[in-house]
Amino acid sequence: MYPPPRKDFVSLTLSERDGGSYNNSKHWRRQSCWRKWKQLSRLQRSLILFLLALLVVCGIVAYPNLTDHWRGLSDRSVRDDWDKENEADLKPVLPGVVPGSCRKSFQSRRKRRTGWFFPNPTPRRGPPNLQGRWKRGNESDWQAKEKEKEKQGPVAKNRDEEVRGEEEEEGEKPLISWRGAMIEADHATEPQPSAKEKDPVPSGPAEPGESAPVGPERMQAVLEAFRHAWKGYKEFAWGHDELKPISKSFGEWFGLGLTLIDALDTMWILGLKEEFQEARKWVETELSFSKNVDVNLFESTIRIMGGLLSTYHLTGDSLFFDKAKDLGSRLMPAFSTPSKVPYSDVNLGKGTAHPPRWTTDSTVAEVTSIQLEFRELSRLTKDPRYREAVDEVMRMVHKLEGKHDGLVPMFINTNSGQFTHRGVFTLGARADSYYEYLLKQWLQGGKKETELLEDYIQAIEGVKKNLLRQTSPLKLTFVGELSHGRFSPKMDHLVCFLPGTLALGAHNGLPEDHMELARRLMETCYQMYAQMETGLSPEIVHFNTQPRNGRDVEVKPADRHNLLRPETVESLFYLYRFTQDKKYQDWGWKIFQSFNKYTRVPSGGYTSISNVRDPANPSPRDKMESFFLGETLKYFYLLFSDDPELVSLDKYVFNTEAHPFPIWPSEQ
């Protein structure tokens, strides 16, 4: 007898509950699921339980491998990606790795005394951290590999060239920050010395028992550094505004060859005539200001017009004067404002000017640090309108209310001509070069304009009274900030222009205590470098004023970047020229070595870095500012020279971009 046949279907009848209403309670759902499970056949339930058990067993077996895999993913897979970049000759400036997939996401962007922070200030930008460690003193692992490659001869080099030819350029998204620093992080690079770099140059600290180079040897080291930086610019960014040395590309700001023009007089002073002639040819054949492009009045004045005018004076070549005159006339619409306080932006091609989209204010440093250039242009062209425009601004600022013991607020309105955001006083960004140009205009004009001198002396007294403090434990003198009566021990690296300016004033007959203050502040600016692990100063420091053990210099994480700034080297140059104290040269040499150790990109150029507190991982930013060639290396070269007639400070006055202008004859 056979059992009744088994049915292959389940009959399920759903009855209405609670008078037909739908009940979605958890209790009802649990009962429903259990009922369905019981209605499955024994075979079906057994199969499901077997599969679940199998999954649990497989998970237990695979767990150690999975954990190892995920634990090592950030190291192994990323290093594999970076090794592929190395094979393509894209090697890091500093040892380490950076995820290839992250490169595009770490694009950033401008810099210094007068621009605007849009919308994030520079300190919060930057590339991902690079992982790695230094070996062999100044030499990293990848540098050692590169030397091995050189020994292998042309075969290895040809292979690298083939791989490099397959690289694809990535898109750029420049952002604008303070005084022009486009910080755009990418991957890294590698160098070979050019054929012209024949001079043996010490690039690191002297070995124990070895005497440090002096005089001409140090100047030669700066010469080599300039050639190395120029090599990168010429190969990867020729005719463009700025070099991105790590990604071997360029960044644009105005599209006017900013680095090239900024470096013209540096090349002349350093005696690099071949490089100078190449650059001159570009200016003659390629440089045109007839472009539909907005430029910042201050930056284009101090960098481009200043660079062209100073090169004209050094060389006597009328090409540079003609270009400066063309630019100057195109910048004049900026002064067409209700108050005569100039707008911050000018369109060179359209002949129009406007403030930033978000405000009608200009910064005080912007409108009061263009005078040397426009005054000199009037003297050369015999056209008074340039000087009249900028002198009117100084007369207005001289009379304005809102100052505090000679100190000025940071902003001024282009409609009303009045200070805005009153109550905040700093010698850092947005105000610094106002004080510098008070003294330098007085010197430029033959020490005749007493109002400028009075404002300068009053401002220095205001600094002494309101902004000077001392640190603990070393009793370093520093310049802080004042905000509505409240003191902050914060000091920008930009403030390190002040020791040099004070020394220049004392050299020209101002009170002797200005020189004493210059010496004390110079020590502080040097300590901003010496107390950092890389030997390089951060962008902003906060000083310890409490009587406790620890560092005098404290740095917040957002302020740890170094943009290759010149201000400390500039002041070291002035202090050495006027005192002949060799310690200032020695301090400068240590700073120069740190630049070479942590910012030099082997394939050419130097890069800003994001973390001066971490020598193993300073995080290069892939950006070489034009002022590194226009100012920083120029001041290094002059600092290491013992010739007082190499750009004599009794005959020339430097603008705020280190371009020398002649002091006017006394009869003018």
C-alpha positions as CSV (number, residue, x, y, z in Angstrom):
1,M,0.0,0.0,0.0
2,Y,1.4,3.4,-1.0
3,P,1.1,6.6,1.1
4,P,-1.0,9.3,-0.3
5,P,0.9,11.5,-2.9
6,R,2.7,14.6,-1.4
7,K,1.4,17.9,-2.6
8,D,3.9,20.4,-4.1
9,F,2.1,23.5,-2.9
10,V,1.0,25.2,0.3
11,S,-2.4,26.5,0.8
12,L,-2.5,29.6,2.9
13,T,-5.7,31.4,4.0
14,L,-5.4,34.9,5.5
15,S,-8.2,35.9,7.7
16,E,-9.1,39.4,8.7
17,R,-8.0,40.4,12.2
18,D,-9.7,42.8,14.5
19,G,-12.6,43.5,12.3
20,G,-10.7,43.7,9.1
21,S,-8.1,46.3,10.1
22,Y,-4.5,45.8,9.0
23,N,-2.2,45.1,12.0
24,N,1.6,45.8,11.4
25,S,2.7,45.2,14.9
26,K,6.1,43.4,15.5
27,H,4.3,40.6,17.5
28,W,2.0,39.9,14.5
29,R,4.9,39.9,12.1
30,R,6.9,37.5,14.3
31,Q,3.9,35.1,14.4
32,S,3.5,35.3,10.6
33,C,7.1,34.5,9.9
34,W,7.1,31.5,12.3
35,R,3.9,30.2,10.6
36,K,5.5,30.5,7.2
37,W,8.7,28.7,8.5
38,K,6.5,25.8,9.8
39,Q,4.7,25.6,6.6
40,L,7.9,24.9,4.7
41,S,8.7,21.2,3.9
42,R,11.3,19.4,6.1
43,L,13.7,19.3,3.1
44,Q,13.4,23.0,2.5
45,R,14.1,23.9,6.1
46,S,17.0,21.5,6.3
47,L,18.6,23.0,3.1
48,I,18.3,26.5,4.5
49,L,19.8,25.6,7.8
50,F,22.7,23.8,6.1
51,L,23.5,26.9,3.9
52,L,23.5,29.2,7.0
53,A,25.8,26.8,8.8
54,L,28.1,26.7,5.8
55,L,28.3,30.5,5.6
56,V,29.2,30.7,9.4
57,V,32.0,28.1,9.0
58,C,33.4,29.9,5.9
59,G,33.3,33.3,7.7
60,I,35.3,31.9,10.7
61,V,37.9,30.4,8.4
62,A,38.3,33.6,6.3
63,Y,38.3,36.1,9.2
64,P,42.1,36.3,9.8
65,N,42.8,36.8,6.1
66,L,40.1,39.5,5.9
67,T,41.5,41.4,8.9
68,D,45.0,41.2,7.6
69,H,43.8,42.5,4.2
70,W,41.9,45.5,5.6
71,R,44.6,46.3,8.1
72,G,47.2,46.5,5.3
73,L,45.1,48.1,2.7
74,S,46.0,51.7,3.5
75,D,49.7,50.7,3.3
76,R,50.0,48.0,0.7
77,S,47.5,49.0,-2.0
78,V,48.4,52.7,-1.7
79,R,52.1,51.9,-1.9
80,D,51.4,49.8,-5.0
81,D,49.6,52.7,-6.6
82,W,52.5,55.0,-5.7
83,D,55.1,52.5,-7.0
84,K,53.4,52.7,-10.3
85,E,53.8,56.5,-10.3
86,N,57.4,56.0,-9.4
87,E,57.9,53.9,-12.4
88,A,56.4,56.7,-14.5
89,D,59.0,59.1,-13.0
90,L,56.5,60.8,-10.8
91,K,58.3,60.6,-7.5
92,P,57.5,62.4,-4.3
93,V,59.3,65.4,-3.1
94,L,59.5,63.8,0.2
95,P,59.4,60.1,0.9
96,G,56.0,58.5,1.3
97,V,52.8,57.6,-0.5
98,V,49.6,59.3,-1.4
99,P,46.5,57.5,-2.7
100,G,46.2,57.9,-6.4
101,S,42.4,58.0,-6.1
102,C,42.7,61.0,-3.8
103,R,44.8,63.3,-5.9
104,K,42.0,65.1,-7.7
105,S,40.1,65.6,-4.5
106,F,43.0,67.5,-3.0
107,Q,43.0,70.5,-5.3
108,S,43.3,73.9,-3.7
109,R,44.5,77.2,-4.1
110,R,46.4,82.6,-3.3
111,K,48.7,84.4,-0.4
112,R,49.9,87.5,1.4
113,R,49.5,91.0,2.3
114,T,46.3,92.2,0.8
115,G,44.1,89.7,-0.9
116,W,41.0,88.1,0.5
117,F,40.5,84.7,2.0
118,F,37.9,83.2,-0.2
119,P,36.1,81.2,1.3
120,N,38.7,79.1,3.2
121,P,42.1,80.6,4.3
122,T,45.3,79.0,3.1
123,P,46.0,77.3,6.4
124,R,43.1,74.9,5.9
125,R,44.1,73.8,2.5
126,G,46.7,71.3,1.4
127,P,47.3,67.8,0.1
128,P,47.0,64.6,1.9
129,N,49.8,63.7,4.2
130,L,52.6,61.7,2.7
131,Q,53.8,58.7,4.7
132,G,57.4,57.8,4.9
133,R,60.7,58.4,6.7
134,W,64.0,60.0,5.9
135,K,67.2,57.9,5.5
136,R,70.8,58.8,5.0
137,G,70.6,62.2,6.5
138,N,69.3,64.5,3.8
139,E,68.9,61.7,1.3
140,S,65.6,59.8,1.1
141,D,64.9,56.3,-0.2
142,W,63.6,57.5,-3.6
143,Q,66.6,59.9,-4.0
144,A,68.9,57.0,-3.5
145,K,67.0,55.0,-6.1
146,E,67.3,57.9,-8.5
147,K,71.1,57.9,-8.1
148,E,71.1,54.2,-8.8
149,K,69.1,54.9,-12.0
150,E,71.8,57.4,-13.1
151,K,74.4,54.7,-12.7
152,Q,72.5,52.4,-14.9
153,G,73.0,54.8,-17.8
154,P,70.8,55.8,-20.7
155,V,68.8,52.5,-20.8
156,A,67.0,53.3,-17.6
157,K,66.5,56.9,-18.6
158,N,65.1,56.0,-21.9
159,R,62.7,53.6,-20.3
160,D,61.5,56.3,-17.9
161,E,61.0,58.7,-20.8
162,E,58.8,56.2,-22.6
163,V,56.7,55.8,-19.4
164,R,56.5,59.5,-18.9
165,G,55.2,60.0,-22.4
166,E,52.2,58.0,-21.5
167,E,51.1,60.2,-18.6
168,E,47.9,62.2,-18.9
169,E,47.4,65.6,-17.5
170,E,44.9,66.1,-14.8
171,G,42.5,69.0,-14.7
172,E,43.2,72.0,-12.5
173,K,40.9,73.9,-10.2
174,P,42.9,76.9,-8.9
175,L,41.4,78.8,-6.0
176,I,42.6,82.2,-4.9
177,S,44.0,83.0,-1.5
178,W,46.0,85.7,0.3
179,R,48.6,87.5,-1.9
180,G,48.5,85.0,-4.6
181,A,49.4,81.5,-3.3
182,M,47.6,78.9,-5.4
183,I,48.0,75.7,-3.3
184,E,47.2,72.7,-5.4
185,A,48.3,69.4,-4.1
186,D,49.0,66.6,-6.5
187,H,51.6,63.8,-6.6
188,A,55.3,64.3,-6.5
189,T,58.4,64.7,-8.6
190,E,62.0,64.0,-9.3
191,P,65.1,65.8,-10.7
192,Q,68.3,65.5,-12.5
193,P,70.7,68.5,-12.4
194,S,70.7,70.4,-15.7
195,A,73.8,70.7,-17.8
196,K,74.3,74.2,-16.6
197,E,74.4,73.2,-12.9
198,K,78.1,72.5,-12.9
199,D,79.1,74.3,-9.7
200,P,79.6,72.0,-6.7
201,V,77.1,73.3,-4.1
202,P,76.7,72.2,-0.5
203,S,72.9,71.4,-0.2
204,G,72.8,70.2,3.4
205,P,74.4,70.8,6.8
206,A,78.2,70.6,7.0
207,E,79.5,67.2,8.2
208,P,81.0,67.1,11.7
209,G,84.5,68.5,11.6
210,E,83.8,70.2,8.3
211,S,83.7,74.0,8.2
212,A,80.6,75.7,7.0
213,P,80.9,77.5,3.7
214,V,81.1,81.3,3.8
215,G,80.9,84.2,1.4
216,P,81.2,83.2,-2.3
217,E,80.5,79.6,-1.6
218,R,77.1,80.4,0.0
219,M,76.3,82.8,-2.9
220,Q,77.2,80.0,-5.3
221,A,74.7,77.8,-3.4
222,V,72.0,80.3,-3.9
223,L,72.9,80.6,-7.6
224,E,72.6,76.9,-8.0
225,A,69.2,76.9,-6.1
226,F,67.9,79.6,-8.5
227,R,69.0,77.6,-11.5
228,H,67.3,74.5,-10.1
229,A,64.1,76.4,-9.6
230,W,64.3,78.0,-13.0
231,K,65.0,74.6,-14.6
232,G,61.6,73.4,-13.3
233,Y,59.8,76.6,-14.4
234,K,61.3,76.5,-17.8
235,E,60.6,72.9,-18.4
236,F,57.1,72.6,-17.0
237,A,55.6,76.2,-16.7
238,W,57.3,78.4,-19.2
239,G,55.3,81.6,-19.8
240,H,52.8,80.7,-17.2
241,D,52.2,82.3,-13.8
242,E,53.5,79.7,-11.4
243,L,55.2,76.3,-11.3
244,K,53.6,73.2,-9.8
245,P,56.8,71.3,-9.4
246,I,55.5,68.0,-8.0
247,S,52.9,67.4,-10.7
248,K,55.3,69.0,-13.3
249,S,52.7,71.4,-14.5
250,F,51.7,75.0,-13.9
251,G,49.1,77.2,-12.3
252,E,47.6,80.4,-13.7
253,W,46.5,83.5,-11.8
254,F,46.6,86.4,-14.3
255,G,48.0,84.5,-17.3
256,L,50.9,87.0,-17.6
257,G,54.0,85.0,-16.9
258,L,54.1,86.2,-13.2
259,T,57.1,84.1,-12.1
260,L,59.2,85.1,-15.2
261,I,58.6,88.8,-14.7
262,D,59.1,88.6,-10.9
263,A,62.5,86.9,-11.5
264,L,63.9,89.3,-14.1
265,D,65.9,91.5,-11.8
266,T,67.0,88.6,-9.7
267,M,68.6,86.9,-12.7
268,W,70.4,90.2,-13.5
269,I,71.7,90.6,-10.0
270,L,72.8,87.0,-9.9
271,G,74.6,87.4,-13.2
272,L,72.5,84.8,-15.0
273,K,72.7,86.5,-18.3
274,E,71.8,83.5,-20.5
275,E,68.6,82.9,-18.6
276,F,67.9,86.6,-18.5
277,Q,68.1,86.8,-22.3
278,E,65.7,83.9,-22.7
279,A,63.2,85.6,-20.4
280,R,63.7,89.0,-22.2
281,K,62.8,87.4,-25.5
282,W,59.5,86.1,-24.0
283,V,58.7,89.6,-22.7
284,E,59.4,91.1,-26.1
285,T,57.4,88.5,-28.2
286,E,54.8,87.1,-25.8
287,L,53.9,89.5,-23.0
288,S,50.7,91.4,-23.8
289,F,48.4,93.3,-21.4
290,S,45.6,93.5,-24.0
291,K,43.7,90.7,-22.4
292,N,40.2,90.3,-21.1
293,V,41.5,89.3,-17.6
294,D,40.8,90.7,-14.1
295,V,44.0,91.3,-12.1
296,N,44.5,92.4,-8.5
297,L,45.7,96.0,-8.5
298,F,48.2,95.5,-5.7
299,E,49.7,92.2,-6.8
300,S,50.0,93.3,-10.4
301,T,51.6,96.6,-9.4
302,I,54.2,95.2,-7.0
303,R,55.1,92.1,-9.0
304,I,54.7,93.0,-12.7
305,M,55.0,96.7,-12.9
306,G,57.6,96.7,-10.1
307,G,59.5,93.9,-11.8
308,L,59.5,95.7,-15.1
309,L,60.5,99.1,-13.7
310,S,63.4,97.7,-11.6
311,T,64.7,95.7,-14.5
312,Y,64.6,98.8,-16.7
313,H,66.7,100.6,-14.1
314,L,69.2,97.8,-13.8
315,T,69.6,97.2,-17.5
316,G,68.7,100.4,-19.2
317,D,66.6,98.4,-21.7
318,S,63.6,100.5,-22.8
319,L,61.6,97.3,-23.6
320,F,60.8,96.9,-19.9
321,F,60.0,100.6,-19.5
322,D,57.5,100.5,-22.4
323,K,55.8,97.4,-20.9
324,A,55.6,99.0,-17.5
325,K,54.0,102.1,-19.0
326,D,51.5,100.1,-20.9
327,L,50.5,98.2,-17.7
328,G,50.4,101.4,-15.6
329,S,47.9,103.1,-17.9
330,R,45.7,100.0,-17.9
331,L,45.6,100.0,-14.1
332,M,44.4,103.6,-13.8
333,P,40.6,102.8,-13.9
334,A,41.0,101.3,-10.4
335,F,41.1,104.9,-9.1
336,S,37.7,105.8,-10.6
337,T,35.8,105.5,-7.3
338,P,33.6,108.0,-5.4
339,S,36.3,108.3,-2.7
340,K,39.4,107.9,-4.9
341,V,40.4,104.9,-2.8
342,P,41.1,102.4,-5.6
343,Y,39.1,99.2,-6.3
344,S,40.9,96.0,-5.8
345,D,40.4,94.5,-9.3
346,V,41.0,95.8,-12.8
347,N,40.2,94.3,-16.2
348,L,43.2,95.1,-18.3
349,G,41.5,94.6,-21.7
350,K,38.2,96.3,-21.0
351,G,39.6,99.2,-18.9
352,T,37.1,98.6,-16.1
353,A,37.5,98.2,-12.4
354,H,35.4,96.8,-9.6
355,P,35.6,95.7,-5.9
356,P,35.3,92.0,-5.0
357,R,31.7,90.6,-5.4
358,W,31.2,90.3,-1.7
359,T,32.2,93.7,-0.4
360,T,33.0,97.3,-1.3
361,D,36.1,97.4,0.9
362,S,39.7,97.3,-0.1
363,T,42.4,96.3,2.4
364,V,44.6,99.1,3.7
365,A,47.7,97.3,2.6
366,E,46.4,97.1,-1.0
367,V,45.7,100.8,-1.4
368,T,48.8,102.1,0.4
369,S,51.4,99.8,-1.0
370,I,51.4,100.8,-4.7
371,Q,52.8,104.2,-4.2
372,L,56.5,103.5,-4.9
373,E,55.6,102.0,-8.3
374,F,53.2,104.6,-9.5
375,R,55.3,107.5,-8.3
376,E,58.3,106.1,-10.2
377,L,56.2,105.7,-13.3
378,S,55.3,109.4,-13.2
379,R,58.9,110.4,-12.7
380,L,60.0,108.4,-15.8
381,T,57.0,109.3,-18.0
382,K,56.7,113.0,-16.9
383,D,53.0,112.2,-16.5
384,P,51.8,113.4,-13.1
385,R,48.5,111.5,-13.1
386,Y,50.0,108.3,-11.7
387,R,51.6,110.0,-8.7
388,E,48.7,112.2,-8.1
389,A,46.3,109.2,-7.8
390,V,48.4,107.4,-5.2
391,D,49.5,110.5,-3.3
392,E,45.8,111.4,-2.8
393,V,45.2,108.0,-1.1
394,M,48.0,108.7,1.3
395,R,46.7,112.2,2.1
396,M,43.3,110.7,2.9
397,V,44.7,107.9,5.1
398,H,46.8,110.5,6.9
399,K,43.7,112.5,8.0
400,L,41.3,109.6,8.7
401,E,39.7,108.9,12.0
402,G,39.9,105.4,13.5
403,K,43.6,105.1,14.0
404,H,45.0,104.0,17.4
405,D,48.3,105.6,18.3
406,G,49.3,105.6,14.6
407,L,48.1,102.1,14.0
408,V,45.5,101.7,11.2
409,P,42.5,99.2,10.8
410,M,42.7,96.6,8.1
411,F,39.9,97.7,5.7
412,I,38.9,100.9,4.0
413,N,35.7,101.5,2.0
414,T,36.0,102.5,-1.6
415,N,32.7,104.5,-1.6
416,S,33.0,106.4,1.7
417,G,36.8,106.5,1.9
418,Q,36.5,105.6,5.7
419,F,38.1,102.8,7.7
420,T,35.8,99.9,8.3
421,H,36.0,97.0,10.8
422,R,37.6,99.4,13.3
423,G,39.2,98.3,16.5
424,V,41.4,95.5,15.0
425,F,45.1,96.3,14.7
426,T,47.8,94.1,13.3
427,L,51.2,94.4,11.5
428,G,50.3,91.2,9.6
429,A,48.2,90.5,6.6
430,R,46.0,93.3,5.2
431,A,48.0,96.1,7.0
432,D,51.7,95.2,7.0
433,S,53.1,97.0,4.0
434,Y,51.3,100.3,4.9
435,Y,53.9,100.8,7.5
436,E,56.7,99.7,5.3
437,Y,55.7,102.1,2.5
438,L,55.5,105.1,4.9
439,L,59.2,104.9,5.4
440,K,60.2,103.9,1.9
441,Q,58.2,106.7,0.2
442,W,60.0,109.1,2.4
443,L,63.3,107.6,1.4
444,Q,62.4,107.4,-2.3
445,G,61.5,111.1,-2.4
446,G,64.7,112.3,-0.9
447,K,63.4,112.5,2.7
448,K,61.3,115.6,2.0
449,E,57.7,114.4,2.7
450,T,57.5,115.0,6.4
451,E,53.9,113.8,6.8
452,L,55.0,110.3,5.7
453,L,57.9,110.3,8.3
454,E,55.6,111.6,11.0
455,D,53.0,108.8,10.4
456,Y,55.8,106.2,10.4
457,I,57.4,107.3,13.7
458,Q,54.0,107.6,15.3
459,A,53.1,104.1,14.1
460,I,56.3,102.6,15.6
461,E,55.5,104.2,18.9
462,G,52.0,102.7,18.7
463,V,53.6,99.3,18.1
464,K,55.8,99.7,21.2
465,K,52.9,100.9,23.4
466,N,50.2,98.4,22.3
467,L,51.6,95.4,20.5
468,L,55.0,94.5,22.0
469,R,55.2,91.7,24.5
470,Q,57.8,89.1,25.7
471,T,57.6,85.3,25.6
472,S,58.4,82.7,28.2
473,P,60.9,81.2,28.9
474,L,63.4,82.9,26.5
475,K,62.0,86.4,26.8
476,L,61.7,86.9,23.1
477,T,60.2,90.2,22.0
478,F,57.3,89.8,19.6
479,V,54.5,91.9,18.0
480,G,51.0,90.7,18.7
481,E,47.6,91.9,17.6
482,L,44.9,94.1,19.3
483,S,41.2,93.4,18.8
484,H,38.8,95.9,20.5
485,G,41.2,96.4,23.4
486,R,42.0,92.7,23.8
487,F,45.6,91.6,23.1
488,S,46.4,88.4,21.2
489,P,49.9,86.8,21.2
490,K,49.5,85.9,17.5
491,M,52.1,86.9,15.0
492,D,52.1,86.3,11.2
493,H,55.3,85.4,9.5
494,L,54.6,88.5,7.4
495,V,55.4,90.7,10.4
496,C,59.1,89.6,10.1
497,F,59.4,92.4,7.5
498,L,59.6,94.8,10.5
499,P,63.1,94.2,11.8
500,G,64.5,95.1,8.4
501,T,62.3,98.2,8.0
502,L,63.3,99.4,11.5
503,A,67.0,98.9,10.7
504,L,66.6,100.8,7.4
505,G,65.0,103.7,9.3
506,A,67.8,103.7,11.9
507,H,70.4,103.7,9.1
508,N,68.8,106.8,7.8
509,G,68.9,108.8,11.0
510,L,65.8,107.6,12.9
511,P,66.1,106.9,16.7
512,E,68.7,104.4,17.7
513,D,66.2,102.4,19.8
514,H,64.6,101.4,16.4
515,M,67.8,99.4,15.7
516,E,67.7,97.9,19.2
517,L,64.1,96.8,18.6
518,A,65.1,95.5,15.2
519,R,67.7,93.3,16.7
520,R,65.3,91.8,19.3
521,L,62.6,91.1,16.8
522,M,65.2,89.6,14.4
523,E,66.0,87.1,17.1
524,T,62.3,86.2,17.5
525,C,61.8,85.7,13.7
526,Y,64.8,83.4,13.6
527,Q,63.4,81.4,16.6
528,M,60.2,80.9,14.6
529,Y,62.4,78.8,12.3
530,A,64.8,77.3,14.8
531,Q,62.1,76.0,17.2
532,M,60.4,74.0,14.4
533,E,61.4,70.4,13.7
534,T,62.1,71.2,10.0
535,G,63.9,74.4,10.7
536,L,61.2,76.3,8.7
537,S,58.8,78.8,10.1
538,P,55.0,78.3,10.0
539,E,52.7,80.9,8.5
540,I,51.3,82.0,11.9
541,V,52.6,81.5,15.4
542,H,51.1,82.0,18.9
543,F,53.7,82.9,21.6
544,N,53.7,81.5,25.1
545,T,53.5,84.4,27.6
546,Q,52.9,82.4,30.7
547,P,55.7,81.5,33.1
548,R,55.9,77.8,32.4
549,N,58.3,75.3,30.8
550,G,57.9,74.6,27.2
551,R,58.4,76.3,23.8
552,D,58.2,80.0,23.3
553,V,56.6,79.4,19.9
554,E,53.3,77.5,19.6
555,V,51.7,76.6,16.4
556,K,48.1,75.6,15.7
557,P,47.5,72.8,13.2
558,A,45.9,75.0,10.6
559,D,48.9,77.4,10.6
560,R,51.7,74.9,10.1
561,H,52.3,75.6,6.4
562,N,55.3,77.3,4.9
563,L,54.9,79.1,1.6
564,L,58.6,79.9,0.9
565,R,58.1,83.4,2.2
566,P,60.9,86.0,2.1
567,E,60.3,88.3,5.1
568,T,62.7,86.8,7.6
569,V,65.5,86.5,5.0
570,E,64.8,90.1,3.9
571,S,65.3,91.4,7.5
572,L,68.4,89.3,7.9
573,F,69.8,91.0,4.8
574,Y,69.1,94.5,6.2
575,L,70.5,93.6,9.7
576,Y,73.7,92.2,8.2
577,R,74.2,95.1,5.8
578,F,74.0,97.6,8.7
579,T,75.7,95.7,11.5
580,Q,78.1,93.4,9.7
581,D,77.3,90.8,12.4
582,K,78.1,87.4,10.9
583,K,75.5,85.7,13.0
584,Y,72.8,87.0,10.6
585,Q,74.5,85.3,7.7
586,D,74.8,82.1,9.7
587,W,71.1,82.2,10.6
588,G,70.3,82.7,7.0
589,W,72.5,79.8,6.0
590,K,70.6,77.4,8.3
591,I,67.3,78.6,6.9
592,F,68.6,78.1,3.4
593,Q,69.7,74.5,4.2
594,S,66.2,73.8,5.6
595,F,64.6,75.0,2.4
596,N,66.9,72.8,0.4
597,K,66.2,69.8,2.7
598,Y,62.5,69.9,2.9
599,T,61.1,71.9,-0.1
600,R,63.5,71.2,-3.0
601,V,61.9,69.1,-5.7
602,P,64.5,67.0,-7.5
603,S,63.1,67.5,-11.0
604,G,63.2,71.2,-10.7
605,G,61.7,73.8,-8.4
606,Y,60.8,74.2,-4.8
607,T,57.4,73.5,-3.2
608,S,55.5,75.0,-0.3
609,I,54.8,72.5,2.5
610,S,51.9,71.9,4.9
611,N,53.5,70.9,8.1
612,V,56.8,72.4,9.4
613,R,56.4,70.4,12.6
614,D,56.8,67.0,10.9
615,P,60.2,66.5,9.2
616,A,59.2,62.9,8.2
617,N,56.0,64.1,6.6
618,P,56.0,67.8,5.8
619,S,53.3,67.3,3.1
620,P,54.4,69.2,0.0
621,R,51.7,71.4,-1.5
622,D,52.8,71.4,-5.2
623,K,53.2,75.2,-5.5
624,M,56.2,77.5,-6.0
625,E,55.2,81.1,-5.5
626,S,56.6,83.7,-7.9
627,F,58.1,85.5,-4.9
628,F,60.4,82.6,-4.1
629,L,62.5,83.7,-7.1
630,G,61.6,87.4,-7.0
631,E,62.3,87.8,-3.3
632,T,63.5,84.9,-1.2
633,L,66.4,83.8,-3.3
634,K,67.4,87.4,-4.1
635,Y,67.6,88.3,-0.4
636,F,69.6,85.1,0.3
637,Y,72.1,86.1,-2.4
638,L,72.4,89.7,-1.1
639,L,72.6,88.4,2.5
640,F,75.6,86.2,1.7
641,S,77.4,89.0,-0.2
642,D,79.9,91.2,1.5
643,D,79.8,93.8,-1.2
644,P,77.8,96.8,0.1
645,E,77.6,98.2,-3.5
646,L,75.7,95.1,-4.7
647,V,72.3,97.0,-4.9
648,S,73.4,99.7,-2.4
649,L,70.8,100.7,0.2
650,D,72.0,104.3,-0.1
651,K,71.1,104.4,-3.8
652,Y,68.1,102.0,-4.0
653,V,64.9,101.3,-2.1
654,F,63.2,97.9,-2.4
655,N,59.5,97.7,-3.0
656,T,57.5,95.2,-1.1
657,E,58.3,92.5,-3.7
658,A,62.1,93.1,-3.5
659,H,62.3,95.1,-6.7
660,P,64.9,97.9,-6.3
661,F,64.0,101.5,-7.3
662,P,66.4,104.3,-7.4
663,I,66.3,106.9,-4.7
664,W,65.5,110.2,-6.4
665,P,68.1,112.9,-6.7
666,S,67.8,115.6,-4.1
667,E,67.0,118.3,-6.6
668,Q,63.7,116.6,-7.5
